[in-house]
């Protein structure tokens, strides 16, 4: 499961192409405020992209540990209930 999380974190889009599209829209006069919005979007993802690539695997490991602990505790609870229901 860690490989899928790692690939997802590494493939976070940075959106450099959105600057090109925003530049075309601004030069065509469609939406002048699109340029700063696209720039802010790219700058945010430039910071978040490497962070998600770095921290997705430890996060996935932690989530899997929680899930397995929850599954183990629910299995133990079901077994204790079934043991207590002995009938003569």
Secondary structure, DSSP 8 states (H G I E B T S, - for coil): -HHHHHHHHHT----HHHHHHHHHHHHTTS-TTHHHHHHHHHHHHHHHHHHHHHHHHHHHHHHHHHHHHHHHHHHHHHHHHHHHT---
